[in-house]
Amino acid sequence: AFKVGLPAKSGVSGIIIVVVPNVMGFATFSPPLDTVGNSARGVMFFEELVKIYKFHLFDSIGVHVTDKKCPILKFYESKSQILVQVLFAASNGDRLALERAYLSGADMNASDYDGRTALHLAASDGHLDCVRFLLEICKVNPHGKDRWGNSPLCDSKLFSRPEVENLLKRYQARTEDDIVETANRIKQL
């Protein structure tokens, strides 16, 4: 039951009835029973089902990003939830949540309706570790501007975050040097 995480009832005939609360119900029928007296193929089906879909009761606990599909959400709703989780993590300085989102394939350059990215929020709140992670590991765009024309560097200056400001300046200088070096190599070809 813990592996599947859904309320279920089985019978010795090989039937298993499972309820996904507030969504749907399933029934499987396959007579070969396992050692506990449940349908072996039915149990296997439901274990595979919760690997693909967010049906397990514990899937909604905690802030984490997974590849599991949520059949009750539209694609844009699911994408919006991931964006909110990334922005919330950056704003609160939660590097671990940012790492989970990055490893799950979340777009770390995504922005909210004001054009503010995770880097904007981490920079304005002075979360140096998150800013470093976003720049060096996620390779986010350090020059992005929000709807007011502010870059993450502008935000770090505006909110008096000198450590973040210095990191952003060093990173931007390094990336500009890389661009010049690449341009020079192309000219030599």
C-alpha positions in Angstrom: 0.0 0.0 0.0 2.8 2.4 0.8 4.5 1.9 -2.6 1.2 2.8 -4.4 -0.1 5.2 -1.8 -3.8 4.9 -2.8 -6.8 3.4 -1.1 -7.5 -0.1 -2.5 -9.4 -3.3 -2.0 -8.5 -6.6 -3.4 -10.4 -9.9 -3.7 -9.2 -13.5 -4.0 -10.6 -13.7 -7.5 -7.8 -11.4 -8.7 -9.6 -8.1 -8.7 -8.2 -4.9 -7.3 -10.2 -1.7 -7.0 -8.3 1.5 -6.4 -9.5 5.0 -5.8 -7.6 8.2 -6.7 -9.3 10.6 -4.3 -11.3 13.4 -6.1 -10.1 12.1 -9.5 -11.2 8.6 -10.5 -11.3 4.9 -9.7 -9.6 1.9 -11.3 -10.3 -1.8 -11.4 -8.0 -4.5 -12.6 -8.7 -8.2 -13.0 -5.9 -10.7 -13.4 -6.3 -14.0 -11.5 -2.7 -15.0 -10.8 -2.2 -14.1 -7.1 1.0 -13.2 -5.3 2.0 -14.6 -1.9 -0.2 -12.0 0.0 -3.3 -12.9 -2.0 -3.4 -9.9 -4.4 -3.4 -9.9 -8.1 0.3 -9.9 -9.1 -0.2 -8.1 -12.3 -2.7 -5.7 -10.8 -0.2 -4.7 -8.1 2.5 -4.3 -10.7 0.1 -2.1 -12.8 -0.6 0.3 -9.9 3.0 0.5 -8.9 3.9 1.6 -12.5 0.9 4.0 -12.6 2.2 6.0 -9.6 5.7 6.2 -11.1 4.2 8.1 -14.1 1.4 10.1 -12.5 1.1 12.2 -9.4 -1.4 9.8 -7.7 0.6 8.8 -4.6 -0.8 10.5 -1.5 2.7 11.7 -0.5 3.4 13.3 -4.0 1.9 16.6 -2.9 3.9 16.9 0.3 6.8 19.3 0.3 8.1 21.6 -2.4 9.7 19.5 -5.1 9.7 19.3 -8.8 9.2 15.9 -10.5 8.8 14.5 -13.9 5.5 12.9 -12.9 2.5 13.9 -14.9 -0.5 15.4 -13.1 -3.6 14.5 -15.1 -5.8 17.1 -13.4 -3.6 20.0 -14.4 -3.3 21.5 -17.9 0.2 21.8 -19.3 0.4 25.5 -18.7 -0.8 25.1 -15.1 1.9 22.5 -14.4 4.6 24.8 -16.0 3.3 27.7 -13.9 3.6 25.7 -10.7 7.2 24.8 -11.5 8.0 28.5 -12.2 6.4 29.6 -8.9 8.5 26.9 -7.0 11.7 28.1 -8.7 11.0 31.8 -8.0 9.9 31.1 -4.4 13.1 29.0 -3.8 15.3 31.9 -5.2 13.5 34.5 -3.1 13.9 32.5 0.1 17.5 31.4 -0.6 16.7 27.8 -0.9 19.6 26.5 -3.0 18.6 22.8 -2.5 15.1 23.5 -4.0 16.8 25.3 -6.9 19.1 22.3 -7.4 16.2 19.9 -7.5 14.4 22.1 -10.0 17.5 22.4 -12.2 18.0 18.6 -12.1 14.4 18.1 -13.0 14.8 20.1 -16.1 13.0 23.3 -15.0 13.7 26.4 -17.1 15.9 28.4 -14.7 15.7 31.5 -17.0 11.9 31.6 -16.9 10.4 34.8 -15.6 7.2 35.9 -14.0 4.7 38.4 -15.6 7.1 41.3 -14.6 10.0 39.7 -16.3 11.7 38.9 -13.0 13.8 35.7 -13.0 15.1 33.6 -10.2 18.4 35.5 -10.5 16.6 38.8 -10.0 15.0 37.6 -6.8 18.1 35.9 -5.4 20.2 39.1 -6.2 17.7 41.5 -4.7 17.4 39.4 -1.5 21.2 38.9 -1.2 21.3 35.2 -1.5 24.9 34.9 -2.7 24.9 31.0 -2.7 21.8 30.9 -4.9 23.2 33.6 -7.3 26.4 31.7 -7.6 24.5 28.5 -8.4 22.3 30.2 -11.0 25.2 31.8 -12.7 27.8 29.0 -12.6 25.8 25.8 -12.7 22.6 26.8 -14.4 24.3 29.3 -16.8 21.3 31.7 -16.6 21.4 35.0 -18.4 22.9 37.7 -16.1 21.8 40.5 -18.4 18.0 39.9 -18.3 15.8 42.9 -17.7 12.5 43.0 -15.9 9.6 45.2 -17.0 11.1 48.2 -15.3 14.4 47.8 -17.1 16.3 46.5 -14.1 18.9 43.7 -14.4 19.9 41.5 -11.5 23.0 43.7 -11.1 20.7 46.8 -10.8 18.6 45.0 -8.2 21.7 44.1 -6.1 22.8 47.7 -6.1 19.2 49.0 -5.4 18.8 46.7 -2.3 22.4 47.2 -1.1 23.8 43.7 -1.6 27.5 44.4 -2.2 28.6 40.8 -2.2 26.1 39.8 -4.8 26.9 43.0 -6.8 30.6 42.1 -6.8 29.9 38.5 -7.9 27.6 39.7 -10.8 30.2 42.3 -11.9 33.0 39.6 -11.9 30.8 37.1 -13.8 29.7 39.7 -16.4 33.3 40.8 -17.0 34.3 37.2 -17.4 31.5 36.4 -19.9 32.3 39.6 -21.8 36.0 38.5 -22.0 34.8 35.1 -23.3 32.8 36.7 -26.0 35.7 38.9 -27.2 38.0 35.8 -27.2 35.5 33.8 -29.2 35.1 36.7 -31.7 38.9 36.9 -32.1 39.1 33.2 -32.8 36.4 33.4 -35.4 38.3 36.3 -37.1 41.5 34.2 -37.3 39.7 31.4 -39.1 
